[in-house]
């Protein structure tokens, strides 16, 4: 990897968690309100890190703390409860963002320091695996000869914890696009 691009963004303690979640949203696929709630849960998880994990999870979503979060982000109780239940259904690497015991997903246990938070994204050039090649439907009216597809294999480098090629597809759309040649 020869090219590098570093972008420094201004932040502060009140918005850094929202910024990180906004950046990660391509994996999380959550709404802005869900990001606000989740950001506050992550902030409180760090603020009360001295508590044991199970007690911290119960405390963060206790009645008093829920009210504090709702007041801070100006949201009604009913909407807040709906958001919490949706966060428990959303998955990141096949684990819920919040489990049934209100424990935060381990990949969301990030803690910015006084300098901020550094995110590094490596876009690794990969070959398409045979399994990920879409099935082609052959129309009987068109006669074509095709070469057999070469088999490709890809294994992520060991330093990467997750293989994006194995991630579940959240939304898959097909587009029916027709391109007409311009009149000459």
C-alpha positions in Angstrom: 0.0 0.0 0.0 1.8 3.0 -1.2 -0.8 5.7 -1.1 -2.0 7.1 2.2 -4.5 9.8 2.9 -4.9 11.2 6.4 -7.9 13.4 7.2 -8.0 15.2 10.6 -11.4 16.2 11.7 -12.1 18.6 14.6 -14.0 17.1 17.5 -14.8 17.4 21.2 -16.1 15.2 24.0 -19.7 15.9 23.3 -19.6 14.8 19.6 -16.7 12.4 19.1 -18.8 9.2 19.7 -21.5 10.3 17.2 -18.7 11.1 14.7 -17.2 7.6 15.1 -20.6 5.9 14.7 -21.4 8.1 11.7 -18.2 6.9 10.1 -18.9 3.3 11.0 -22.5 3.5 9.7 -21.7 1.7 6.5 -21.4 -1.4 8.7 -24.0 -0.5 11.3 -26.8 0.8 9.1 -28.5 2.7 11.9 -30.6 5.9 11.9 -29.3 9.3 13.3 -31.5 8.8 16.4 -30.1 5.3 17.0 -26.6 6.7 16.6 -27.3 9.4 19.2 -28.6 6.8 21.7 -25.8 4.4 21.0 -23.2 7.2 21.2 -24.5 8.1 24.7 -24.4 4.4 25.8 -20.8 4.1 24.6 -19.9 7.4 26.4 -21.4 6.2 29.6 -19.8 2.8 29.2 -16.4 4.6 29.2 -17.4 7.0 32.0 -18.3 4.2 34.3 -15.6 1.8 33.3 -14.6 1.2 36.9 -17.8 -0.8 37.4 -17.7 -4.5 36.6 -19.1 -5.1 33.1 -22.4 -6.7 34.0 -23.2 -4.1 36.7 -22.2 -1.3 34.3 -24.6 -2.6 31.6 -27.5 -2.7 34.1 -26.6 0.7 35.5 -26.3 2.4 32.1 -29.8 1.4 31.1 -31.3 1.8 34.6 -34.4 4.0 34.9 -32.5 7.1 36.1 -29.8 6.8 33.4 -32.4 6.3 30.7 -34.0 9.5 31.7 -30.6 11.3 31.7 -29.9 10.0 28.2 -33.4 11.0 27.0 -33.1 14.5 28.4 -29.7 15.0 26.9 -30.7 14.0 23.4 -34.2 15.4 23.8 -36.2 12.2 23.0 -39.5 10.9 24.3 -39.5 7.8 26.5 -41.6 5.7 24.1 -39.3 6.5 21.2 -36.2 5.8 23.3 -37.5 2.3 24.2 -38.2 1.6 20.6 -34.6 2.6 19.7 -33.2 0.4 22.4 -35.2 -2.6 21.2 -34.0 -1.9 17.6 -30.4 -1.6 18.7 -30.8 -5.1 20.3 -31.8 -6.5 16.9 -29.1 -4.8 14.8 -26.0 -6.9 14.2 -22.3 -6.1 13.8 -20.2 -9.1 12.7 -23.2 -11.4 13.6 -23.5 -10.1 17.2 -26.1 -7.6 18.4 -25.0 -4.1 19.1 -26.7 -4.5 22.6 -27.3 -8.0 23.8 -30.2 -9.1 26.1 -28.2 -8.2 29.2 -27.5 -4.7 27.7 -23.9 -5.5 27.2 -22.3 -3.4 24.4 -20.9 -5.1 21.4 -17.1 -5.6 22.0 -16.2 -3.8 18.8 -18.0 -0.7 20.1 -15.9 -0.5 23.3 -13.6 2.2 21.9 -12.3 5.0 24.1 -10.9 8.2 22.7 -8.0 9.8 24.6 -7.0 13.5 25.0 -5.7 13.5 21.4 -9.0 12.1 20.0 -9.5 8.8 18.2 -7.6 7.5 15.2 -9.5 5.3 12.7 -7.5 3.4 10.1 -9.3 1.9 7.1 -7.4 -0.4 4.8 -9.1 -1.0 1.5 -7.4 -4.2 0.4 -7.5 -5.2 -3.3 -8.9 -8.7 -3.5 -10.0 -11.1 -6.2 -13.5 -12.2 -6.3 -14.1 -15.6 -4.9 -15.9 -18.2 -7.0 -18.8 -18.2 -4.5 -19.4 -14.4 -4.7 -19.7 -14.3 -8.5 -23.4 -13.7 -9.3 -25.3 -16.4 -11.1 -25.9 -15.4 -14.7 -29.2 -16.3 -16.3 -28.8 -17.3 -20.0 -31.4 -16.1 -22.4 -32.2 -18.8 -25.0 -32.3 -16.4 -27.9 -28.7 -15.4 -27.5 -26.1 -18.0 -28.4 -22.7 -17.4 -26.7 -19.7 -19.4 -25.9 -18.1 -18.8 -22.6 -14.8 -19.8 -21.1 -15.0 -21.5 -17.7 -14.4 -19.0 -14.8 -11.0 -19.2 -13.2 -11.1 -20.1 -9.5 -10.1 -17.3 -7.3 -9.2 -17.6 -3.7 -8.7 -14.9 -1.1 -7.6 -15.1 2.5 -7.4 -11.9 4.5 -4.0 -11.1 6.0 -3.6 -12.3 9.5 -3.6 -8.8 11.0 -7.2 -8.3 9.9 -9.7 -9.5 12.4 -12.8 -9.6 10.1 -13.1 -10.6 6.5 -15.5 -8.2 4.7 -16.0 -10.7 1.9 -17.9 -12.9 4.5 -20.1 -10.1 5.8 -23.8 -10.5 5.4 -25.4 -8.4 2.7 -27.8 -6.0 4.4 -29.5 -4.6 1.3 -29.2 -6.0 -2.2 -30.8 -4.3 -5.1 -31.1 -5.1 -8.7 -31.4 -2.3 -11.2 -33.0 -2.6 -14.6 -30.9 -0.1 -16.6 -31.1 0.4 -20.4 -28.6 2.5 -22.2 -29.6 3.8 -25.7 -27.0 5.0 -28.2 -27.4 8.6 -29.2 -28.8 9.4 -32.6 -26.2 10.3 -35.1 
